[in-house]
């Protein structure tokens, strides 16, 4: 799984100030480029988690054995991230934000097995 995370969501109302996590099966290329709608989850601290839309993916991108990126079919349905992984991702994002003097971050991430990998982090700008 892979996706993007904003340490301060651009949404208002109930999700204001929450960490926003967008998740996709396989590689997150289409999410990062804005060409696919990710599963959307908000982590609002103290274990408050709201998963807004479960994954409807029936395809995913992955690396081919001989290089390149391949699209394959996959079974749709269900939420992609466990509550524990949502918490761990959000806490990692907030720790990165803290390292950058509290400036909200736009973070690309991926999970392999139970390990979180941060691909990149940059200041979040709401454009």
C-alpha positions as CSV (number, residue, x, y, z in Angstrom):
1,X,0.0,0.0,0.0
2,X,1.1,3.6,-0.6
3,X,-0.3,7.0,-0.4
4,X,-0.1,10.6,0.7
5,X,-0.6,12.2,4.1
6,X,-1.2,15.8,5.1
7,X,-0.3,16.5,8.8
8,X,-3.0,19.2,8.8
9,X,-5.9,18.6,6.6
10,X,-7.3,21.2,4.4
11,X,-10.9,20.1,5.3
12,X,-12.9,22.2,7.8
13,X,-15.5,21.2,10.3
14,X,-15.2,17.9,12.1
15,X,-11.8,17.1,10.4
16,X,-10.1,20.5,11.0
17,X,-6.7,20.0,12.4
18,X,-6.7,16.2,11.8
19,X,-4.0,14.2,9.9
20,X,-5.4,13.2,6.5
21,X,-4.3,9.9,5.0
22,X,-5.0,8.9,1.4
23,X,-4.3,5.2,0.7
24,X,-4.1,3.1,-2.5
25,X,-3.4,-0.6,-3.1
26,X,0.0,-1.2,-4.7
27,X,2.1,1.8,-5.8
28,X,0.6,5.2,-5.0
29,X,1.6,6.9,-8.4
30,X,-2.0,7.7,-9.4
31,X,-2.8,9.2,-6.0
32,X,0.3,11.3,-5.9
33,X,-0.5,12.6,-9.5
34,X,-4.1,13.2,-8.6
35,X,-5.5,10.7,-11.1
36,X,-7.1,8.3,-8.6
37,X,-9.3,8.8,-5.6
38,X,-7.7,7.2,-2.5
39,X,-9.3,5.7,0.5
40,X,-9.6,8.7,2.8
41,X,-8.9,8.4,6.5
42,X,-8.6,11.1,9.2
43,X,-6.7,10.7,12.4
44,X,-7.8,13.3,14.9
45,X,-5.6,12.2,17.9
46,X,-6.5,10.2,21.0
47,X,-7.5,7.3,18.8
48,X,-10.2,9.2,17.0
49,X,-10.2,7.7,13.5
50,X,-12.7,8.3,10.7
51,X,-12.4,6.3,7.5
52,X,-14.6,8.2,5.0
53,X,-14.6,6.0,2.0
54,X,-13.5,2.4,1.8
55,X,-11.3,1.3,-1.2
56,X,-13.2,0.5,-4.4
57,X,-10.0,-0.4,-6.2
58,X,-10.3,-3.2,-8.7
59,X,-6.8,-2.5,-10.1
60,X,-3.4,-1.8,-8.7
61,X,0.0,-0.9,-9.9
62,X,3.1,-2.8,-8.9
63,X,6.7,-3.2,-10.1
64,X,7.2,-5.8,-12.8
65,X,9.8,-8.6,-12.4
66,X,11.7,-7.3,-15.4
67,X,11.3,-3.6,-14.5
68,X,8.6,-1.1,-15.3
69,X,5.2,-0.7,-13.7
70,X,2.4,-3.2,-14.3
71,X,-1.4,-2.9,-13.7
72,X,-3.2,-6.0,-12.4
73,X,-6.7,-6.7,-11.2
74,X,-7.5,-7.0,-7.5
75,X,-10.5,-7.8,-5.4
76,X,-12.3,-4.5,-4.4
77,X,-13.8,-3.7,-1.1
78,X,-12.9,-3.2,2.6
79,X,-10.7,-0.7,4.3
80,X,-7.0,-1.0,3.5
81,X,-5.4,0.2,6.7
82,X,-5.8,-1.2,10.2
83,X,-6.5,1.2,13.0
84,X,-3.0,0.5,14.4
85,X,-1.4,1.3,11.0
86,X,-3.4,4.5,10.7
87,X,-2.2,5.6,14.2
88,X,1.4,4.7,13.4
89,X,1.3,6.6,10.1
90,X,-0.2,9.6,11.7
91,X,2.3,9.6,14.6
92,X,5.2,9.3,12.1
93,X,3.8,12.2,10.1
94,X,3.4,14.4,13.2
95,X,7.0,13.5,14.3
96,X,8.2,14.7,10.9
97,X,6.2,17.9,11.2
98,X,7.8,18.4,14.6
99,X,11.3,18.0,13.1
100,X,10.4,20.8,10.6
101,X,9.5,23.3,13.3
102,X,5.8,22.5,13.3
103,X,5.3,23.3,9.6
104,X,2.5,21.1,8.2
105,X,3.8,18.5,5.9
106,X,2.7,16.8,2.6
107,X,4.2,13.3,3.0
108,X,4.4,10.4,0.5
109,X,4.6,7.0,2.2
110,X,4.4,3.3,1.6
111,X,3.9,0.2,3.7
112,X,5.5,-3.2,3.0
113,X,4.5,-5.8,5.5
114,X,4.3,-3.9,8.8
115,X,7.1,-1.4,8.0
116,X,6.4,2.2,7.1
117,X,8.7,3.9,4.6
118,X,8.7,7.6,4.1
119,X,9.4,8.4,0.5
120,X,9.4,12.2,0.8
121,X,8.1,15.1,2.9
122,X,7.7,18.7,2.0
123,X,5.9,21.7,3.4
124,X,2.1,21.4,2.8
125,X,0.7,24.1,0.6
126,X,-3.0,24.2,0.0
127,X,-3.4,25.0,-3.8
